[in-house]
Amino acid sequence: MYNPNEARIIRESSYGYHLIPIQDEMLSNREVELVGEVDADAVNSLIRQLRYLQCKDPEAPVTLYINSPGGSVDSGMALYDVMQAVSCPVRTVCVGLAASMAALLFVSGTERDMLPHSRLMIHDPLIVKTGGSALKLKAISDDLMETRQIIARVIAEHSGKSMEEILAKTASDSYFRAEQAVEFGLADHIITSLADGR
């Protein structure tokens, strides 16, 4: 069904002119994007795209553009696992903001590029509003602390920092402008062109 808010391009073939979603054209160029919240729908779509691109060419790199405030830890970790499991390198590019779980996904790219005015934000996982017995709250707290360790371990592994350094940063919202992210080991390059990657 035609969606007037979805960007489309015109493609000519022997059958005439066709309107094609721009995401389809990006996919053919091995480019995918995470825009908006990290949730099950967005992640499942990206996982399907990564698996498809691996089947098409298991060695050619994929570029993942990220502009996201973060979201579900479980969904984000599912995408992280797939990014690590596919054979094709997954380059990440931060456009705008990669925060919370989106920052973890950005940091885990095989090559991590940021546009000049983009930012990262890392922090500990947040507890959702809850109620119940003391035992229930303890179970939630224990799970949250374990998740905190997992997230810090992943960021430490991909940044070259120690767990202690990462936990000190994630104890509160820590923002990094592009230059700061490169200096801290969360990014590799600041790029000024998307055409040639630099």
C-alpha positions in Angstrom: 0.0 0.0 0.0 1.3 3.5 -0.9 2.3 5.6 2.1 2.7 9.3 1.2 5.1 9.8 4.1 7.5 7.1 2.9 10.4 8.4 0.8 10.3 6.8 -2.7 12.4 7.0 -5.9 11.4 6.5 -9.5 12.9 3.6 -11.3 12.5 2.9 -15.0 12.4 -0.6 -16.4 11.1 -2.3 -19.5 7.7 -2.4 -17.9 7.6 1.4 -17.3 8.2 3.6 -14.4 7.9 2.3 -10.8 7.9 4.0 -7.4 10.3 2.1 -5.1 10.8 2.7 -1.4 14.1 4.3 -0.8 14.9 1.7 1.9 14.8 -0.9 -0.9 17.4 1.0 -2.8 19.5 1.4 0.3 19.3 -2.3 1.0 20.6 -3.0 -2.6 23.6 -0.8 -1.7 24.0 -2.8 1.6 22.9 0.1 3.7 20.4 -0.2 6.6 19.2 2.2 9.3 18.1 2.3 12.9 16.0 5.4 13.3 13.9 5.9 16.4 13.4 3.6 19.3 15.2 0.3 19.7 12.2 -2.0 19.9 11.2 -5.5 18.8 9.8 -4.3 15.4 12.8 -2.2 14.4 15.2 -4.9 15.6 13.4 -7.8 13.9 13.4 -5.9 10.6 17.1 -5.1 10.9 17.9 -8.8 11.8 16.1 -10.0 8.7 18.0 -7.4 6.6 21.3 -8.4 7.9 20.6 -12.1 7.4 19.5 -11.4 3.9 22.6 -9.4 3.1 24.8 -12.1 4.5 23.1 -14.6 2.2 23.6 -12.3 -0.8 27.3 -11.8 0.0 28.8 -13.1 3.2 32.0 -11.0 2.9 30.8 -7.6 1.7 30.4 -5.0 4.4 27.1 -3.5 5.5 26.6 0.0 6.7 24.2 0.6 9.6 23.2 4.3 10.1 22.0 5.0 13.6 19.9 7.9 14.9 18.2 6.6 18.0 17.5 7.5 21.6 17.8 3.8 22.6 15.1 1.5 24.0 14.7 -2.1 24.9 17.8 -3.9 26.3 16.5 -7.3 25.2 15.8 -6.2 21.7 19.1 -4.3 21.5 21.1 -7.3 22.7 19.4 -9.5 20.1 20.6 -7.2 17.4 24.0 -6.9 18.9 24.3 -10.7 18.9 23.3 -10.9 15.2 25.8 -8.1 14.3 28.5 -10.2 15.9 27.3 -13.5 14.4 27.0 -12.5 10.7 30.1 -13.0 8.6 29.9 -9.6 6.8 31.5 -6.7 8.6 28.9 -4.2 10.0 30.1 -0.6 9.8 28.2 1.8 12.0 27.6 5.5 11.3 26.1 7.8 13.9 23.9 10.5 12.4 22.4 12.8 15.1 22.3 10.8 18.4 23.1 7.2 19.4 22.0 7.0 23.1 21.7 4.2 25.6 21.2 0.8 23.8 21.7 2.6 20.4 25.1 3.7 21.7 26.1 0.1 22.5 25.1 -1.0 19.0 27.1 1.9 17.5 30.2 1.1 19.5 30.0 -2.6 18.4 30.5 -1.8 14.7 33.6 -3.1 12.9 34.3 0.5 11.9 32.6 3.3 13.8 32.1 6.6 12.1 30.4 9.8 13.4 29.3 12.9 11.6 30.8 16.1 13.0 27.8 17.1 15.1 26.6 13.7 16.2 26.7 12.6 19.8 26.7 9.4 21.9 25.2 8.9 25.3 25.9 5.9 27.6 24.3 5.1 30.9 23.2 2.2 33.1 20.0 0.4 32.3 17.0 2.1 33.8 14.4 0.4 36.0 10.8 0.6 34.6 8.0 1.6 36.9 7.1 -1.4 39.0 5.5 -2.5 42.2 5.0 -5.7 44.1 6.5 -7.7 46.9 10.0 -7.1 48.3 11.1 -10.4 46.7 9.8 -9.3 43.3 11.7 -6.0 43.6 14.9 -7.8 44.7 14.6 -10.1 41.6 14.2 -7.0 39.4 17.1 -5.3 41.1 19.4 -8.4 40.8 18.5 -8.7 37.1 19.2 -5.0 36.5 22.6 -5.2 38.2 23.5 -8.2 36.0 22.4 -6.4 32.9 24.5 -3.4 34.0 27.6 -5.7 34.1 26.8 -7.2 30.7 26.4 -3.8 29.0 29.5 -2.4 30.6 31.5 -5.5 29.5 30.3 -5.1 25.9 31.2 -1.4 25.8 34.6 -2.1 27.5 35.4 -4.8 25.0 34.7 -2.6 22.0 36.3 0.6 23.4 39.4 -0.8 24.9 38.5 0.7 28.3 38.4 -1.2 31.5 35.1 -2.3 33.2 35.8 0.2 36.0 36.2 3.1 33.5 33.0 2.2 31.7 31.0 1.7 35.0 32.2 5.1 36.2 30.9 6.7 33.0 27.6 4.8 32.9 26.8 5.6 36.5 25.2 8.8 35.1 24.2 9.9 31.7 27.6 10.5 29.9 27.4 12.4 26.6 30.2 12.4 24.1 30.5 14.7 21.1 32.2 13.2 18.1 35.8 14.3 19.1 35.3 13.1 22.6 33.9 9.7 21.5 36.9 9.1 19.3 39.3 10.1 22.1 37.6 7.8 24.6 37.6 4.8 22.1 33.9 4.7 21.4 34.3 5.8 17.8 37.0 5.5 15.1 36.5 8.4 12.8 34.7 11.7 12.3 33.5 11.8 8.7 32.5 14.8 6.6 31.2 12.9 3.6 28.9 9.9 3.2 30.0 9.3 -0.4 33.5 8.1 0.4 33.2 7.4 4.1 35.5 10.2 5.2 
